[in-house]
Amino acid sequence: MYFRFNSRLEFPALAQALCADLAEDVIDWDSENVYEWMYVDLPDLDFSLNISREHGWADVDDEILDQHAGDDQKLREIVQPGPVYVFGWNRERSEYVDELPDALPSFIADRIGVDVSVFSGRINVDLPDGEPLMVIRSNTTT
């Protein structure tokens, strides 16, 4: 099982929205040419949430980046990150956690203020997601 939602939050802010006690300097977060990812450990879970997305920077022409160098606000307006994907990952055993708690999509939806699509199976970046099993609406969406 995995989840998908849209958010323009920077990844450290996303992690802190899920776990308010999390200090930015302890967030296990990284990126490469196209993707960014992080692990978030919630107190009630015995596994990590693996959270990833296409960060959107690879789609911005170098000329645009040069033109707005130093204007972080403008660059954040230009960059369009892809959907955020979440799945369970046991870091001790390096394996997927296929069954996620029923309350987890609602928790994510309400903490971040997004609608969360729930999918069966495992994420496969080479295949489209298909239709979600359900969409959990945020109680805090404005």
DSSP file (Angstrom, degrees, kcal/mol; ACC not computed):
  #  RESIDUE AA STRUCTURE BP1 BP2  ACC     N-H-->O    O-->H-N    N-H-->O    O-->H-N    TCO  KAPPA ALPHA  PHI   PSI    X-CA   Y-CA   Z-CA
    1    1 A M              0   0    0      0, 0.0    87,-0.5     0, 0.0     2,-0.3   0.000 360.0 360.0 360.0 143.0    0.0    0.0    0.0
    2    2 A Y  E     -AB  87 119A   0    117,-2.0   117,-3.1    85,-0.1     2,-0.3  -0.968 360.0-134.9-148.5 165.0    1.2    3.5   -0.7
    3    3 A F  E     -AB  86 118A   0     83,-2.5    83,-2.1    -2,-0.3     2,-0.3  -0.839  10.1-164.0-121.7 156.2   -0.2    7.1   -0.7
    4    4 A R  E     +AB  85 117A   0    113,-2.1   113,-3.1    -2,-0.3     2,-0.3  -0.999  17.6 153.7-139.5 139.2    0.0   10.0   -3.0
    5    5 A F  E     -A   84   0A   0     79,-2.0    79,-3.6    -2,-0.3     2,-0.5  -0.971  37.6-113.2-154.3 165.9   -0.8   13.7   -2.4
    6    6 A N        +     0   0    0    109,-0.4     2,-0.3    -2,-0.3   109,-0.1  -0.895  40.8 153.2-107.1 132.6    0.2   17.1   -3.8
    7    7 A S        -     0   0    0     -2,-0.5    -2,-0.1    75,-0.4     7,-0.0  -0.954  35.3-160.0-156.6 137.7    2.1   19.6   -1.7
    8    8 A R        +     0   0    0     -2,-0.3     3,-0.1     2,-0.0    -1,-0.1   0.378  56.0 125.5 -95.4   2.2    4.5   22.5   -2.4
    9    9 A L  S    S-     0   0    0      1,-0.1    -2,-0.1   103,-0.1     2,-0.1  -0.314  70.9-108.6 -58.9 141.9    5.9   22.4    1.1
   10   10 A E     >  -     0   0    0      1,-0.1     4,-2.3     4,-0.0     3,-0.3  -0.420  35.4-109.7 -63.8 150.3    9.7   22.0    1.2
   11   11 A F  H  > S+     0   0    0      1,-0.2     4,-2.6     2,-0.2     5,-0.2   0.885 116.5  52.1 -59.3 -43.0   10.6   18.6    2.5
   12   12 A P  H  > S+     0   0    0      0, 0.0     4,-2.2     0, 0.0    -1,-0.2   0.922 112.4  47.3 -58.7 -39.8   11.9   19.6    6.0
   13   13 A A  H  > S+     0   0    0     -3,-0.3     4,-1.8     2,-0.2    -2,-0.2   0.867 110.3  53.0 -67.1 -35.9    8.7   21.6    6.5
   14   14 A L  H  X S+     0   0    0     -4,-2.3     4,-1.5     2,-0.2    -1,-0.2   0.926 109.5  48.2 -63.4 -45.2    6.6   18.6    5.4
   15   15 A A  H  X S+     0   0    0     -4,-2.6     4,-2.0     1,-0.2    -2,-0.2   0.910 111.7  49.7 -61.6 -42.4    8.5   16.3    7.9
   16   16 A Q  H  < S+     0   0    0     -4,-2.2    -1,-0.2     1,-0.2    -2,-0.2   0.799 105.3  57.3 -70.0 -27.8    7.9   18.8   10.7
   17   17 A A  H  < S+     0   0    0     -4,-1.8     3,-0.3     1,-0.2    -1,-0.2   0.858 112.1  42.7 -67.0 -34.0    4.2   19.1    9.8
   18   18 A L  H  < S+     0   0    0     -4,-1.5     2,-0.3     1,-0.3    -2,-0.2   0.825 131.6  22.1 -79.0 -32.8    4.0   15.3   10.3
   19   19 A C    ><  -     0   0    0     -4,-2.0     3,-2.2    -5,-0.2    -1,-0.3  -0.798  68.0-169.4-140.2  91.8    6.1   15.3   13.5
   20   20 A A  T 3  S+     0   0    0     -2,-0.3    -1,-0.1    -3,-0.3    -4,-0.1   0.745  85.0  58.8 -58.8 -28.0    6.1   18.7   15.2
   21   21 A D  T 3  S+     0   0    0      2,-0.1     2,-0.5     0, 0.0    -1,-0.3   0.490  79.5 113.2 -80.2  -2.1    8.9   17.7   17.6
   22   22 A L    <   -     0   0    0     -3,-2.2     2,-0.3    -6,-0.2    -3,-0.1  -0.590  62.0-141.9 -78.3 120.4   11.3   16.9   14.7
   23   23 A A    >   -     0   0    0     -2,-0.5     3,-1.9     1,-0.1     4,-0.3  -0.611  16.3-126.1 -79.8 141.0   14.3   19.3   14.5
   24   24 A E  G >  S+     0   0    0      1,-0.3     3,-1.3    -2,-0.3    -1,-0.1   0.827 106.3  61.4 -58.1 -33.8   15.3   20.2   11.0
   25   25 A D  G 3  S+     0   0    0      1,-0.2    -1,-0.3     3,-0.0    -3,-0.0   0.561 103.8  49.6 -74.9  -5.9   18.9   19.1   11.6
   26   26 A V  G <  S+     0   0    0     -3,-1.9     2,-0.4     2,-0.1    -1,-0.2   0.347  79.2 118.7-110.0   5.2   17.9   15.5   12.3
   27   27 A I    <   -     0   0    0     -3,-1.3     2,-1.4    -4,-0.3    13,-0.1  -0.592  64.7-136.0 -74.1 126.8   15.7   15.0    9.2
   28   28 A D  E     +C   39   0A   0     11,-0.7    11,-2.0    -2,-0.4     2,-0.3  -0.685  51.3 147.4 -84.5  90.2   17.0   12.2    7.0
   29   29 A W  E     +C   38   0A   0     -2,-1.4     2,-0.3     9,-0.2     9,-0.2  -0.963  16.0 157.3-134.8 140.4   16.5   14.0    3.7
   30   30 A D  E     -C   37   0A   0      7,-2.6     7,-2.6    -2,-0.3     2,-0.3  -0.957  14.7-161.8-154.6 169.7   18.4   14.0    0.4
   31   31 A S  E     -C   36   0A   0     -2,-0.3     5,-0.2     5,-0.3     2,-0.2  -0.964   3.4-171.7-151.0 165.9   18.0   14.7   -3.3
   32   32 A E        -     0   0    0      3,-2.7    -2,-0.0    -2,-0.3     0, 0.0  -0.618  58.5 -52.9-139.7-159.1   19.6   14.1   -6.6
   33   33 A N  S    S+     0   0    0     -2,-0.2    25,-0.2     1,-0.2     3,-0.1   0.839 130.4   2.1 -54.4 -40.1   19.1   15.4  -10.2
   34   34 A V  S    S+     0   0    0      1,-0.1    21,-2.1    23,-0.1    22,-0.6   0.720 121.3  55.5-120.3 -36.6   15.4   14.6  -10.3
   35   35 A Y  E     - D   0  54A   0     19,-0.3    -3,-2.7    20,-0.1     2,-0.3  -0.677  48.7-165.9-109.2 155.2   14.1   13.2   -7.0
   36   36 A E  E     +CD  31  53A   0     17,-2.4    17,-2.0    -5,-0.2     2,-0.3  -0.971  18.5 172.7-129.3 151.7   14.1   14.2   -3.4
   37   37 A W  E     -CD  30  52A   0     -7,-2.6    -7,-2.6    -2,-0.3     2,-0.3  -0.979   9.4-179.7-153.1 160.2   13.3   11.8   -0.5
   38   38 A M  E     -CD  29  51A   0     13,-2.3    13,-3.0    -2,-0.3     2,-0.4  -0.984  24.2-126.2-156.6 161.5   13.3   11.5    3.2
   39   39 A Y  E     -CD  28  50A   0    -11,-2.0   -11,-0.7    -2,-0.3     2,-0.4  -0.948  22.6-168.2-109.6 134.9   12.5    9.1    6.0
   40   40 A V  E     - D   0  49A   0      9,-2.1     9,-2.9    -2,-0.4     2,-0.7  -0.993   7.3-155.9-124.9 128.2   10.1   10.2    8.8
   41   41 A D        -     0   0    0     -2,-0.4     7,-0.1     7,-0.2     5,-0.0  -0.906   8.6-160.2-105.2 112.7    9.7    8.3   12.0
   42   42 A L    >   -     0   0    0     -2,-0.7     3,-1.9     5,-0.5     5,-0.2  -0.728  25.0-122.0 -90.1 142.2    6.4    8.8   13.7
   43   43 A P  T 3  S+     0   0    0      0, 0.0    -1,-0.1     0, 0.0   -24,-0.0   0.799 108.5  49.2 -55.4 -33.7    6.3    7.9   17.4
   44   44 A D  T 3  S+     0   0    0      2,-0.0     2,-0.4    -3,-0.0    -3,-0.0   0.451  98.4  81.4 -89.2   0.6    3.4    5.4   17.0
   45   45 A L    <   -     0   0    0     -3,-1.9     4,-0.1     2,-0.1     0, 0.0  -0.843  62.1-153.5-109.9 143.9    4.9    3.5   14.1
   46   46 A D  S    S+     0   0    0     -2,-0.4     2,-0.3     2,-0.1    -1,-0.1   0.107  83.3  49.2 -98.2  21.6    7.6    0.7   14.3
   47   47 A F  S    S-     0   0    0     -5,-0.2    -5,-0.5    43,-0.1     2,-0.2  -0.912  87.3-103.8-145.3 170.6    8.8    1.5   10.7
   48   48 A S  E     - E   0  89A   0     41,-2.6    41,-2.7    -2,-0.3     2,-0.6  -0.646  23.7-123.1 -96.8 155.4    9.7    4.7    8.8
   49   49 A L  E     -DE  40  88A   0     -9,-2.9    -9,-2.1    -2,-0.2     2,-0.7  -0.896  20.5-150.1 -92.5 123.2    7.7    6.5    6.2
   50   50 A N  E     -DE  39  87A   0     37,-3.2    37,-1.9    -2,-0.6     2,-0.5  -0.870  20.2-173.7 -92.2 117.9    9.7    6.8    3.0
   51   51 A I  E     +DE  38  86A   0    -13,-3.0   -13,-2.3    -2,-0.7     2,-0.3  -0.958  11.5 157.0-120.4 128.0    8.5   10.0    1.4
   52   52 A S  E     +DE  37  85A   0     33,-2.3    33,-3.1    -2,-0.5     2,-0.3  -0.955  10.5 161.3-147.5 163.0    9.6   11.0   -2.1
   53   53 A R  E     -D   36   0A   0    -17,-2.0   -17,-2.4    -2,-0.3     2,-0.6  -0.963  49.4 -87.8-167.9 164.2    8.8   13.1   -5.2
   54   54 A E  E     -D   35   0A   0     29,-0.4    28,-3.1    -2,-0.3   -19,-0.3  -0.763  39.5-147.5 -75.8 124.3   10.2   14.7   -8.3
   55   55 A H        -     0   0    0    -21,-2.1    -1,-0.1    -2,-0.6   -20,-0.1   0.707  21.0-131.6 -75.8 -18.5   11.5   18.0   -6.9
   56   56 A G  S >  S+     0   0    0    -22,-0.6     3,-1.1    25,-0.1    24,-0.4   0.211  78.5 107.7  93.9 -16.2   10.8   19.9  -10.2
   57   57 A W  G >  S+     0   0    0      1,-0.2     3,-1.4     2,-0.2   -23,-0.1   0.831  71.7  62.7 -66.0 -30.9   14.2   21.7  -10.4
   58   58 A A  G 3  S+     0   0    0      1,-0.3    -1,-0.2   -25,-0.2   -24,-0.1   0.728  98.3  57.6 -66.9 -20.4   15.2   19.5  -13.4
   59   59 A D  G <  S+     0   0    0     -3,-1.1     2,-0.5   -25,-0.1    -1,-0.3   0.496  86.9  92.4 -88.0  -4.1   12.4   20.9  -15.4
   60   60 A V  S <  S-     0   0    0     -3,-1.4     5,-0.0    -4,-0.2    19,-0.0  -0.806  81.4-118.5 -97.2 126.7   13.5   24.5  -15.1
   61   61 A D     >  -     0   0    0     -2,-0.5     4,-2.0     1,-0.1     3,-0.4  -0.256  18.5-122.2 -60.2 146.0   15.8   25.9  -17.9
   62   62 A D  H  > S+     0   0    0      1,-0.2     4,-2.9     2,-0.2     5,-0.2   0.847 112.3  60.2 -57.7 -35.3   19.2   27.0  -16.8
   63   63 A E  H  > S+     0   0    0      1,-0.2     4,-2.5     2,-0.2    -1,-0.2   0.906 105.8  46.9 -60.5 -41.4   18.5   30.5  -18.2
   64   64 A I  H  > S+     0   0    0     -3,-0.4     4,-1.8     2,-0.2    -1,-0.2   0.915 112.0  50.3 -66.4 -43.5   15.5   30.8  -15.8
   65   65 A L  H  < S+     0   0    0     -4,-2.0    -2,-0.2     1,-0.2    -1,-0.2   0.921 113.5  45.6 -60.6 -44.0   17.6   29.6  -12.9
   66   66 A D  H >< S+     0   0    0     -4,-2.9     3,-1.2     1,-0.2    -2,-0.2   0.905 109.7  55.1 -64.7 -41.7   20.3   32.1  -13.8
   67   67 A Q  H 3< S+     0   0    0     -4,-2.5    -1,-0.2     1,-0.3    -2,-0.2   0.844 118.4  33.3 -61.3 -35.2   17.8   35.0  -14.3
   68   68 A H  T >< S+     0   0    0     -4,-1.8     3,-2.4    -5,-0.1     7,-0.3   0.140  82.0 146.2-111.1  18.9   16.4   34.5  -10.8
   69   69 A A  T <  S+     0   0    0     -3,-1.2    -3,-0.1     1,-0.3     3,-0.0  -0.327  73.7  20.2 -56.2 133.3   19.5   33.4   -8.9
   70   70 A G  T 3  S+     0   0    0      1,-0.1     2,-0.8     2,-0.0    -1,-0.3   0.275  99.0 100.1  89.2 -11.8   19.3   34.7   -5.4
   71   71 A D    <>  +     0   0    0     -3,-2.4     4,-2.3     1,-0.2     3,-0.3  -0.693  43.4 171.1-107.0  78.8   15.5   35.2   -5.5
   72   72 A D  H  > S+     0   0    0     -2,-0.8     4,-2.4     1,-0.2    -1,-0.2   0.848  74.7  56.2 -58.5 -37.3   14.5   32.1   -3.6
   73   73 A Q  H  > S+     0   0    0      2,-0.2     4,-1.4     1,-0.2    -1,-0.2   0.930 109.4  45.4 -61.4 -46.3   10.8   33.3   -3.4
   74   74 A K  H  > S+     0   0    0     -3,-0.3     4,-1.7     1,-0.2    -2,-0.2   0.904 112.0  52.0 -64.9 -42.0   10.6   33.6   -7.2
   75   75 A L  H  X S+     0   0    0     -4,-2.3     4,-2.8    -7,-0.3    -1,-0.2   0.896 106.6  53.2 -63.4 -39.5   12.3   30.3   -7.8
   76   76 A R  H  < S+     0   0    0     -4,-2.4    -1,-0.2     1,-0.2    -2,-0.2   0.835 108.5  51.3 -64.1 -30.9    9.8   28.6   -5.5
   77   77 A E  H  < S+     0   0    0     -4,-1.4    -1,-0.2    -5,-0.2    -2,-0.2   0.855 114.2  43.6 -71.0 -34.2    7.0   30.1   -7.5
   78   78 A I  H  < S+     0   0    0     -4,-1.7    -2,-0.2    -5,-0.1     2,-0.2   0.905  96.1  83.3 -77.9 -44.5    8.5   28.8  -10.7
   79   79 A V     <  -     0   0    0     -4,-2.8   -22,-0.1    -5,-0.1   -23,-0.1  -0.433  61.7-162.3 -69.7 130.0    9.4   25.3   -9.6
   80   80 A Q        -     0   0    0    -24,-0.4   -21,-0.1    -2,-0.2    -1,-0.1  -0.872   9.6-154.9-114.9  95.6    6.5   22.8   -9.8
   81   81 A P        -     0   0    0      0, 0.0   -26,-0.2     0, 0.0   -25,-0.1  -0.313  17.7-117.2 -68.4 155.2    7.3   19.7   -7.7
   82   82 A G        -     0   0    0    -28,-3.1   -75,-0.4     1,-0.2     0, 0.0  -0.154  48.8 -61.2 -79.0-179.6    5.6   16.4   -8.6
   83   83 A P        -     0   0    0      0, 0.0   -29,-0.4     0, 0.0     2,-0.4  -0.262  54.0-116.7 -62.3 151.9    3.2   14.5   -6.4
   84   84 A V  E     -A    5   0A   0    -79,-3.6   -79,-2.0   -31,-0.1     2,-0.4  -0.778  27.4-158.0 -92.3 132.8    4.5   13.3   -3.0
   85   85 A Y  E     -AE   4  52A   0    -33,-3.1   -33,-2.3    -2,-0.4     2,-0.4  -0.907   7.2-170.2-113.6 141.5    4.6    9.5   -2.5
   86   86 A V  E     +AE   3  51A   0    -83,-2.1   -83,-2.5    -2,-0.4     2,-0.3  -0.996  13.1 157.3-132.9 130.9    4.6    7.7    0.9
   87   87 A F  E     -AE   2  50A   0    -37,-1.9   -37,-3.2    -2,-0.4     2,-0.3  -0.969  42.5 -97.3-144.2 164.1    5.2    4.1    1.7
   88   88 A G  E     -FE  97  49A   0      9,-0.7     9,-2.0   -87,-0.5     2,-0.4  -0.598  37.6-177.1 -83.3 141.2    6.3    2.1    4.7
   89   89 A W  E     -FE  96  48A   0    -41,-2.7   -41,-2.6    -2,-0.3     2,-0.9  -0.975  22.3-148.4-142.7 124.8    9.9    1.1    5.0
   90   90 A N  E  >> -F   95   0A   0      5,-3.1     5,-1.6    -2,-0.4     4,-1.2  -0.820  14.4-170.8 -89.9 106.2   11.6   -1.0    7.7
   91   91 A R  T  45S+     0   0    0     -2,-0.9    -1,-0.2     1,-0.2   -44,-0.1   0.779  80.5  58.9 -73.1 -26.2   15.1    0.5    7.8
   92   92 A E  T  45S+     0   0    0      1,-0.2    -1,-0.2    -3,-0.1    -2,-0.0   0.890 121.4  25.6 -67.9 -38.2   16.5   -2.2   10.1
   93   93 A R  T  45S-     0   0    0     -3,-0.2    -2,-0.2     2,-0.2    -1,-0.2   0.437 101.9-128.1-104.6  -2.2   15.6   -5.0    7.6
   94   94 A S  T  <5 +     0   0    0     -4,-1.2     2,-0.3     1,-0.2    -3,-0.2   0.954  65.8 123.0  51.8  56.2   15.7   -2.9    4.4
   95   95 A E  E   < -F   90   0A   0     -5,-1.6    -5,-3.1     0, 0.0    -1,-0.2  -0.988  64.8 -97.1-146.4 155.7   12.2   -4.0    3.3
   96   96 A Y  E     -F   89   0A   0     -2,-0.3     2,-0.6    -7,-0.2    -7,-0.3  -0.289  22.0-141.1 -64.3 151.1    8.8   -2.6    2.4
   97   97 A V  E     -F   88   0A   0     -9,-2.0    -9,-0.7   -96,-0.1    -1,-0.1  -0.949  21.5-177.0-110.9 104.9    6.0   -2.5    4.9
   98   98 A D        +     0   0    0     -2,-0.6     2,-0.7     1,-0.1    -1,-0.1   0.793  63.8  62.3 -79.5 -28.9    3.1   -3.4    2.8
   99   99 A E        -     0   0    0      0, 0.0    -1,-0.1     0, 0.0     3,-0.0  -0.880  68.4-173.1-103.3 114.9    0.3   -3.0    5.4
  100  100 A L        -     0   0    0     -2,-0.7   -98,-0.0     1,-0.1    -2,-0.0  -0.777  35.8 -88.5-105.5 150.6   -0.1    0.5    6.7
  101  101 A P    >   -     0   0    0      0, 0.0     3,-1.4     0, 0.0    -1,-0.1  -0.255  31.3-127.3 -58.3 140.7   -2.3    1.6    9.6
  102  102 A D  T 3  S+     0   0    0      1,-0.3     4,-0.4     2,-0.1    -2,-0.0   0.814 108.5  53.1 -57.7 -32.5   -5.9    2.5    8.5
  103  103 A A  T 3> S+     0   0    0      1,-0.2     4,-2.3     2,-0.1    -1,-0.3   0.605  86.5  86.5 -81.0 -11.3   -5.6    5.9   10.3
  104  104 A L  H <> S+     0   0    0     -3,-1.4     4,-2.5     1,-0.2     5,-0.2   0.900  85.3  49.7 -62.9 -45.1   -2.4    6.9    8.6
  105  105 A P  H  > S+     0   0    0      0, 0.0     4,-2.6     0, 0.0    -1,-0.2   0.895 113.3  48.0 -62.6 -35.9   -3.8    8.5    5.4
  106  106 A S  H  > S+     0   0    0     -4,-0.4     4,-2.6     2,-0.2     5,-0.2   0.902 110.3  52.1 -67.2 -40.4   -6.2   10.6    7.6
  107  107 A F  H  X S+     0   0    0     -4,-2.3     4,-2.5     2,-0.2     5,-0.2   0.939 113.2  44.1 -58.8 -48.3   -3.4   11.7    9.9
  108  108 A I  H  X S+     0   0    0     -4,-2.5     4,-2.3     1,-0.2     5,-0.4   0.933 112.7  52.2 -62.8 -46.7   -1.3   12.8    6.9
  109  109 A A  H  X>S+     0   0    0     -4,-2.6     4,-1.8    -5,-0.2     5,-1.4   0.914 115.4  40.3 -57.0 -45.8   -4.3   14.6    5.2
  110  110 A D  H  <5S+     0   0    0     -4,-2.6    -1,-0.2     2,-0.2    -2,-0.2   0.868 115.0  49.8 -75.6 -36.9   -5.1   16.5    8.4
  111  111 A R  H  <5S+     0   0    0     -4,-2.5    -2,-0.2    -5,-0.2    -1,-0.2   0.866 124.5  29.1 -70.3 -35.0   -1.5   17.4    9.4
  112  112 A I  H  <5S-     0   0    0     -4,-2.3    -2,-0.2    -5,-0.2    -1,-0.2   0.663 104.0-123.4 -99.8 -19.0   -0.5   18.6    6.0
  113  113 A G  T  <5 +     0   0    0     -4,-1.8     2,-0.3    -5,-0.4    29,-0.2   0.903  68.5 119.0  77.8  42.6   -3.9   19.9    4.8
  114  114 A V      < -     0   0    0     -5,-1.4     2,-0.4    -6,-0.3    -1,-0.3  -0.880  68.9-107.3-133.0 162.9   -4.1   17.8    1.6
  115  115 A D        -     0   0    0     -2,-0.3     2,-0.5    22,-0.2  -109,-0.4  -0.817  36.6-148.0 -89.0 134.4   -6.3   15.1    0.1
  116  116 A V  E     - G   0 136A   0     20,-2.6    20,-3.2    -2,-0.4     2,-0.4  -0.917   2.9-150.5-112.6 122.5   -4.5   11.7    0.2
  117  117 A S  E     -BG   4 135A   0   -113,-3.1  -113,-2.1    -2,-0.5     2,-0.5  -0.766  13.3-149.5 -88.8 134.9   -5.0    9.0   -2.5
  118  118 A V  E     -BG   3 134A   0     16,-2.9    15,-2.9    -2,-0.4    16,-1.0  -0.915  15.3-173.7-110.5 128.1   -4.5    5.5   -1.2
  119  119 A F  E     -B    2   0A   0   -117,-3.1  -117,-2.0    -2,-0.5     2,-0.1  -0.898  19.5-126.5-121.6 148.6   -3.2    2.8   -3.6
  120  120 A S  S    S+     0   0    0     -2,-0.3   -22,-0.0  -119,-0.2     2,-0.0  -0.476  72.4  16.9 -85.0 164.2   -2.8   -1.0   -3.2
  121  121 A G  S    S-     0   0    0     -2,-0.1     2,-0.3   -23,-0.1    -2,-0.1  -0.247 102.1 -44.7  75.6-162.8    0.4   -2.7   -3.9
  122  122 A R        -     0   0    0   -121,-0.1  -120,-0.1     1,-0.1     2,-0.1  -0.784  59.9 -98.9-107.9 150.8    3.8   -1.1   -4.1
  123  123 A I        -     0   0    0     -2,-0.3     2,-0.4  -122,-0.1    -1,-0.1  -0.423  34.4-171.4 -65.2 138.5    4.8    2.0   -6.0
  124  124 A N    >   -     0   0    0      3,-0.3     3,-2.0    -2,-0.1    -1,-0.0  -0.926  13.1-160.0-134.1 108.4    6.4    1.4   -9.4
  125  125 A V  T 3  S+     0   0    0     -2,-0.4    -1,-0.1     1,-0.3     4,-0.1   0.658  90.8  61.2 -65.7 -13.9    7.8    4.6  -11.0
  126  126 A D  T 3  S+     0   0    0      2,-0.1    -1,-0.3    -3,-0.0    -3,-0.0   0.540 103.2  55.8 -88.2  -6.9    7.7    2.9  -14.4
  127  127 A L  S <  S-     0   0    0     -3,-2.0    -3,-0.3     2,-0.0     0, 0.0  -0.942  89.7-106.4-125.9 146.4    3.9    2.4  -14.3
  128  128 A P        -     0   0    0      0, 0.0    -2,-0.1     0, 0.0    -4,-0.0  -0.322  32.9-118.7 -63.5 155.0    1.1    4.9  -13.8
  129  129 A D        -     0   0    0      1,-0.2     2,-0.1    -4,-0.1    -4,-0.0   0.803  40.9-157.1 -67.0 -30.2   -0.6    4.7  -10.4
  130  130 A G        -     0   0    0    -11,-0.1    -1,-0.2     2,-0.0    -3,-0.0  -0.440  47.2 -22.1  79.5-162.9   -4.1    3.8  -11.8
  131  131 A E  S    S-     0   0    0     -2,-0.1     2,-0.1     1,-0.1     3,-0.0  -0.652  71.0-120.6 -84.8 135.6   -7.2    4.5   -9.8
  132  132 A P        -     0   0    0      0, 0.0   -13,-0.2     0, 0.0     3,-0.1  -0.374  11.1-128.9 -70.6 153.9   -6.8    4.9   -6.0
  133  133 A L  S    S-     0   0    0    -15,-2.9     2,-0.3     1,-0.3   -14,-0.2   0.873  88.3 -20.0 -64.2 -38.1   -8.7    2.6   -3.6
  134  134 A M  E     -G  118   0A   0    -16,-1.0   -16,-2.9     2,-0.0     2,-0.5  -0.976  58.0-129.1-162.5 162.3   -9.9    5.7   -1.9
  135  135 A V  E     -G  117   0A   0     -2,-0.3     2,-0.6   -18,-0.2   -18,-0.2  -0.991  19.6-150.0-121.9 123.1   -9.2    9.4   -1.4
  136  136 A I  E     -G  116   0A   0    -20,-3.2   -20,-2.6    -2,-0.5     2,-0.3  -0.831  15.6-142.6 -95.0 119.7   -9.1   10.7    2.1
  137  137 A R        -     0   0    0     -2,-0.6     2,-0.2   -22,-0.2   -22,-0.2  -0.601  16.4-117.3 -84.6 140.4  -10.2   14.3    2.3
  138  138 A S        -     0   0    0     -2,-0.3     3,-0.3   -29,-0.1   -28,-0.1  -0.525   7.5-150.9 -73.8 139.9   -8.4   16.6    4.7
  139  139 A N  S    S+     0   0    0    -33,-0.2    -1,-0.1    -2,-0.2   -29,-0.1   0.533  99.0  49.5 -81.8  -7.7  -10.5   18.2    7.5
  140  140 A T  S    S+     0   0    0    -31,-0.2    -1,-0.2   -26,-0.1     2,-0.1   0.362  75.2 128.4-113.8   3.7   -8.2   21.2    7.4
  141  141 A T              0   0    0     -3,-0.3   -27,-0.1     1,-0.2   -28,-0.1  -0.395 360.0 360.0 -63.4 133.2   -8.1   22.0    3.6
  142  142 A T              0   0    0    -29,-0.2    -1,-0.2    -2,-0.1   -29,-0.0   0.410 360.0 360.0-106.9 360.0   -8.9   25.6    3.0
